[in-house]
Amino acid sequence: MNKYINYLMILFAFVFPLSIAGANLILGIMSILWILEGNFKEKMDILKKDKIFLSLLGISLLIIISTLLSKSYNNGFLINTGLKNEFDFVFRHLLWSDVLYMIFSTSIKKYYLDKIISSFLIAMFINELISYSIFFNLIDINYLKKIGLLYKLAYPNNPSPMNHSFYSLYLAITILILLDKLIKHNKTENFILKVGMFLFLLSATTNLFINGGRTGQIAIILGFAIYIITYFKTNIKYLFFNLIISLGVLISAYSFSPVFKQRINLAKNNLISVYKYQNFCSSWGQRIGMNIVGFNYLFQNPKNFIFGGFAGEAKKNYLTYGNTHYKKIFHCFKNEQHLHNQYLQLWIDGGIFAFILILYLLYNLLILKTEISSLQYALIAVISFSFISDVMLYRLQTAFLLLFIMSLINKYSIKKEL
């Protein structure tokens, strides 16, 4: 039975970057096999010692408790995205993605990790082909959208096969994995493999900067710097190489990618507008405004600081506070579905302890002793930064990706098969 779970995880790694519906189906089948596999005492022993899993589960349980303490269950964030109430959100998103980590932690063998990662990279290569096909108008975009085979907001100026922020995060993680493989394969004699990985790395980096997702674009510079610094440590030559490459990538992207140049100029103008004119009605302005209102709401009184806004009515309470105390800012973000900040979102939904747990989760990921330490630190930096830009754990497309990466880091920390 365990062999089939591992094979299905290889398939899951291929499917989830391409289709969430397909990923849900495979995860459902794995869950059934996981139950049929048995060995529950051994599995529970593993999970009870797994601080990452306990943190994830704790966050879900805190939001459930927060919802139970709410005066209503259907005035929370993201409820208007097709979810019935806050319980529906917790079970269909948070707890469901926790199942992925649970299966990975207890049933996946280290022998299969390379195959699982390769499967993920093949899927991302397919995503790249789709993205470049959109960019160069090689496919009938409108027809594919009409029959549901292409992301509805994809177009040549933003050729993302999914939400551009999410896709940029997928690409940033893909680039770091490829970089790690390329550096380590440098010690082998497989020249064709090294050339193939280098071309894939180059195309993924180019793809990242012709898309509009700023999250991955900033995260990859941060992740790349951390990888080089931790891998080569005090080697000045490589540290200087890191600086030159980072500057080269940014300058090239700004010079040759109209999308990246436009996004950089837009960000600059947004920030100037906020600073000079207190104008929060822009992409960056909205995020700054929501953070200002959110942290002032939390620090308004001890009740808000400890319990947040109570998940089932958090959005209503937050917007009421914003409309009362920050009318000018409120006008700019009143129609937003969430806070675009995972740390702040968890604090308002689950209280201060949910916020502490997400920090505790990242800390435990960081202190793990693994066989991939440089990649580990770089990926954690990307994950930590992504939480500032969006509610990545609240969307299955990114939750699957992040818990998949957390699971890999955790598995590489295990020296002996359980």
C-alpha positions in Angstrom: 0.0 0.0 0.0 2.8 2.4 0.9 4.4 2.0 -2.6 1.1 3.2 -4.2 1.0 6.2 -1.9 4.5 7.2 -3.0 3.6 6.7 -6.6 0.5 8.9 -6.2 2.7 11.6 -4.5 4.9 11.6 -7.6 1.7 12.1 -9.7 0.4 14.7 -7.3 3.7 16.7 -7.7 3.1 16.7 -11.4 -0.6 17.6 -11.3 -1.0 20.3 -8.6 1.0 23.0 -10.6 -1.4 22.3 -13.5 -4.8 21.5 -12.1 -6.1 22.0 -8.6 -9.2 19.9 -9.4 -6.9 17.0 -10.4 -4.7 17.6 -7.3 -7.8 17.4 -5.1 -8.8 14.1 -6.7 -5.3 12.5 -6.2 -5.1 13.8 -2.6 -8.4 12.2 -1.9 -7.3 8.9 -3.2 -4.0 9.1 -1.3 -6.0 9.9 1.9 -8.1 6.7 1.4 -4.9 4.6 0.9 -3.3 6.3 3.9 -6.2 5.1 6.0 -6.1 1.6 4.5 -2.3 1.5 5.1 -2.9 1.5 8.8 0.2 1.8 11.2 -1.7 4.6 13.0 0.4 4.3 16.2 3.6 4.8 14.3 2.1 7.6 12.2 0.7 9.4 15.3 4.1 9.1 17.0 5.7 10.8 14.0 3.1 13.6 13.9 3.2 14.3 17.6 7.0 15.0 17.3 6.5 17.1 14.1 6.5 20.7 15.2 5.7 21.9 11.7 2.6 19.7 11.4 1.5 20.7 15.0 1.9 24.4 14.0 -0.2 24.0 10.9 -2.9 22.0 12.7 -2.8 24.5 15.6 -3.5 27.4 13.2 -6.5 25.6 11.8 -7.9 24.7 15.2 -7.4 28.3 16.5 -9.4 29.6 13.5 -12.1 27.0 14.3 -12.3 28.2 17.9 -12.3 31.8 16.8 -15.2 31.0 14.5 -17.1 29.3 17.3 -16.7 32.4 19.4 -18.0 34.6 16.6 -21.5 36.1 16.6 -21.8 35.0 13.0 -20.1 32.4 10.7 -20.5 34.1 7.3 -18.9 37.5 7.7 -15.3 36.4 7.5 -12.7 37.1 4.8 -13.0 35.1 1.5 -16.6 34.0 2.2 -17.8 35.7 -1.0 -15.5 33.5 -3.1 -18.0 30.6 -3.2 -17.5 29.4 0.4 -20.6 29.0 2.6 -19.1 30.1 5.9 -15.9 30.2 7.8 -16.1 26.5 8.8 -16.4 25.7 5.1 -13.2 27.7 4.5 -11.3 26.0 7.3 -12.2 22.4 6.3 -11.9 22.9 2.5 -8.7 24.9 2.6 -6.6 24.8 5.8 -7.3 21.3 7.1 -7.4 19.8 3.6 -3.9 21.2 2.7 -2.8 19.9 6.2 -3.7 16.4 5.0 -1.0 16.7 2.2 1.7 17.5 4.8 0.4 14.7 7.1 0.6 12.1 4.4 4.0 13.3 3.2 5.4 13.3 6.7 4.2 9.8 7.7 4.2 7.7 4.4 6.6 9.2 1.9 10.0 7.5 1.7 13.2 9.5 1.0 14.0 7.1 -1.9 11.2 8.8 -3.9 12.1 12.4 -3.2 14.2 13.0 -6.3 11.4 11.5 -8.4 8.8 13.7 -6.7 10.9 16.8 -7.3 11.5 15.9 -10.9 7.8 15.4 -11.5 7.2 18.9 -10.1 9.8 20.4 -12.4 8.3 18.7 -15.5 5.0 20.2 -14.6 6.6 23.6 -14.3 8.3 23.1 -17.7 4.8 22.5 -19.2 3.6 25.7 -17.4 6.4 27.6 -19.0 5.5 26.3 -22.5 2.0 27.5 -21.9 3.2 30.8 -20.7 5.5 31.4 -23.7 2.7 30.2 -26.0 0.5 33.0 -24.6 3.3 35.5 -24.7 4.1 34.9 -28.4 0.5 34.4 -29.4 1.1 30.8 -30.5 -2.3 29.6 -29.3 -5.9 30.7 -29.6 -6.1 32.3 -26.2 -9.8 33.3 -26.3 -10.9 29.9 -27.4 -9.0 28.1 -24.7 -10.4 30.5 -22.1 -13.9 29.8 -23.5 -13.6 26.0 -23.0 -12.0 26.4 -19.6 -8.5 25.2 -20.5 -6.7 28.5 -19.8 -6.6 31.0 -17.0 -9.2 33.7 -17.7 -6.9 36.6 -17.0 -4.0 35.3 -19.1 -3.0 37.5 -22.0 0.3 38.3 -23.9 1.2 41.2 -21.6 0.8 39.0 -18.6 1.3 35.4 -19.8 0.6 33.6 -16.5 -1.2 30.2 -16.6 -2.6 31.0 -13.1 -2.9 34.1 -10.9 0.3 36.1 -11.7 1.4 36.4 -8.0 0.9 32.7 -7.5 2.8 31.8 -10.7 5.7 34.1 -9.8 6.0 32.2 -6.5 6.0 28.8 -8.3 8.7 30.1 -10.6 10.8 31.5 -7.8 10.8 28.1 -6.1 11.4 26.3 -9.4 14.5 28.5 -10.1 16.0 27.8 -6.6 15.5 24.1 -7.0 17.1 24.2 -10.4 20.0 26.3 -9.1 20.6 23.8 -6.3 20.6 20.9 -8.8 22.8 22.7 -11.2 25.5 23.5 -8.6 25.4 20.0 -7.2 25.5 18.3 -10.6 28.5 20.4 -11.4 30.4 17.7 -9.6 29.2 15.1 -12.1 30.2 14.4 -15.7 26.7 14.5 -17.1 27.3 17.4 -19.5 23.9 17.1 -21.3 22.0 17.1 -18.0 23.9 20.2 -16.8 23.2 22.1 -20.1 19.5 21.1 -20.0 19.1 22.3 -16.4 21.0 25.6 -17.2 18.6 26.3 -20.2 15.6 25.4 -18.0 17.0 27.8 -15.3 17.5 30.5 -17.9 14.0 30.2 -19.4 12.3 30.1 -15.9 14.1 33.2 -14.9 13.1 35.0 -18.1 9.6 33.7 -17.7 9.5 35.1 -14.2 10.3 38.6 -15.4 8.0 38.7 -18.4 5.1 38.1 -16.0 3.5 40.6 -13.7 4.0 38.9 -10.3 6.2 41.1 -8.1 6.1 38.5 -5.3 8.3 36.0 -7.0 10.5 38.7 -8.7 11.5 40.2 -5.3 11.6 36.8 -3.6 14.0 35.2 -6.1 16.6 38.0 -5.6 16.3 37.4 -1.8 16.4 33.6 -2.2 19.3 33.6 -4.6 21.4 35.9 -2.3 20.7 33.7 0.7 21.5 30.5 -1.3 24.9 31.8 -2.5 25.9 33.3 0.9 25.1 30.1 2.8 26.5 27.7 0.2 29.8 29.5 -0.5 30.0 31.2 2.9 33.1 33.3 3.1 34.2 32.8 -0.5 34.5 36.5 -1.6 34.6 35.5 -5.3 31.2 33.9 -5.2 29.7 36.6 -3.0 30.8 39.2 -5.6 29.4 36.9 -8.3 26.1 36.9 -6.5 26.0 40.7 -6.4 26.9 41.0 -10.1 24.3 38.3 -11.2 21.5 39.9 -9.1 22.2 43.4 -10.5 22.5 42.0 -14.0 19.2 40.2 -13.8 17.4 43.3 -12.5 19.0 45.6 -15.0 18.3 43.2 -17.9 14.7 42.7 -16.7 14.1 46.4 -16.5 15.7 47.0 -19.9 14.1 44.2 -21.9 10.8 43.3 -20.1 8.1 45.9 -20.6 5.9 44.2 -18.0 8.7 44.3 -15.3 9.6 47.9 -16.2 5.9 48.9 -16.0 5.5 47.2 -12.6 8.6 48.8 -11.2 7.6 52.3 -12.3 4.1 51.7 -11.1 5.4 50.6 -7.6 7.6 53.7 -7.4 4.7 56.0 -8.4 2.3 54.2 -5.9 4.8 54.7 -3.0 5.4 58.3 -3.9 1.7 58.9 -4.1 1.2 57.4 -0.6 4.0 59.4 0.9 3.3 62.7 -0.7 -0.5 62.8 -1.1 -1.7 60.0 1.3 -3.3 58.4 -1.8 -4.0 54.7 -0.9 -6.1 53.9 -4.0 -3.4 52.0 -5.8 -2.1 48.5 -5.7 0.7 49.3 -3.2 -1.4 52.0 -1.5 -4.2 49.5 -0.7 -1.7 47.1 0.9 -0.1 49.8 3.0 -3.6 51.1 3.9 -4.9 47.7 4.9 -1.8 47.1 7.1 -2.2 50.5 8.8 -5.9 49.8 9.6 -5.2 46.2 10.5 -2.5 46.9 13.1 -4.3 49.8 14.6 -7.4 47.6 14.9 -5.4 44.9 16.7 -3.7 47.4 19.1 -7.0 49.3 19.8 -7.7 47.2 22.9 -6.5 44.1 24.7 -9.5 42.0 23.3 -8.6 42.7 19.7 -4.9 42.2 20.4 -5.5 38.7 21.9 -8.5 37.4 20.0 -8.3 39.4 16.7 -11.6 40.0 14.9 -13.1 36.6 15.5 -12.8 34.6 12.2 -16.5 34.2 11.4 -17.1 38.0 11.5 -13.5 39.3 11.1 -14.1 41.0 7.8 -17.2 42.8 9.1 -15.5 44.0 12.2 -12.4 45.1 10.3 -14.3 47.0 7.7 -16.5 48.7 10.4 -13.4 49.8 12.2 -11.8 51.1 9.0 -14.9 53.0 8.0 -15.2 54.6 11.4 -11.6 55.6 12.0 -9.9 55.7 8.6 -12.6 56.7 6.1 -10.1 58.0 3.4 -8.1 54.8 3.5 -11.2 52.6 3.8 -12.6 53.9 0.6 -9.7 52.5 -1.3 -9.8 48.9 0.0 -13.4 48.3 1.0 -14.0 45.8 -1.8 -10.8 43.7 -1.2 -11.4 40.0 -0.3 -8.5 39.7 2.1 -5.7 41.6 3.7 -2.8 40.6 1.3 -0.7 39.8 4.3 -0.7 36.3 5.7 0.8 37.3 9.1 -1.8 40.1 9.6 -4.6 37.9 8.3 -3.9 35.1 10.7 -3.7 37.5 13.6 -7.1 39.0 12.8 -8.7 35.6 12.0 -7.1 33.5 14.8 -5.8 35.9 17.3 -2.3 36.5 18.6 -1.6 32.8 19.1 -2.2 32.1 15.4 0.3 34.8 14.5 2.8 33.3 17.0 2.2 29.8 15.5 3.1 30.9 11.9 6.3 32.4 13.3 7.0 29.3 15.2 6.4 27.2 12.1 9.0 29.2 10.1 11.4 29.0 13.0 11.2 25.2 13.2 11.6 25.0 9.4 14.7 27.1 9.8 16.4 25.2 12.6 16.0 21.7 11.0 19.3 20.1 10.2 19.0 19.0 6.6 21.0 17.6 3.7 19.9 20.7 1.6 20.7 23.5 4.0 21.4 26.2 1.5 18.3 25.4 -0.5 16.3 25.1 2.7 17.3 28.6 3.9 16.6 30.1 0.5 13.2 28.5 0.2 12.2 29.6 3.8 13.2 33.2 2.8 10.9 33.0 -0.2 8.1 31.5 1.8 8.5 34.1 4.6 8.5 37.0 2.1 5.5 35.6 0.2 3.5 35.8 3.4 4.0 39.6 3.4 2.5 39.9 -0.1 -0.6 37.7 0.0 -2.6 35.1 2.0 -0.7 32.2 0.5 -2.0 29.6 3.0 -5.6 30.6 2.3 -5.5 29.6 -1.4 -5.2 25.9 -2.3 -3.0 26.7 -5.3 -0.3 28.2 -3.2 -1.1 26.3 0.0 -0.3 23.0 -1.8 2.9 24.5 -3.1 4.1 25.8 0.3 3.1 22.6 2.2 4.8 20.5 -0.5 8.0 22.5 0.0 7.7 22.3 3.8 7.2 18.6 3.5 10.3 18.2 1.3 12.4 20.2 3.8 11.2 18.1 6.6 11.8 14.8 4.8 15.4 15.9 4.0 16.0 16.4 7.7 15.3 12.8 8.5 18.6 10.8 8.6 17.0 7.4 9.0 13.9 6.1 7.4 10.9 5.8 9.8 
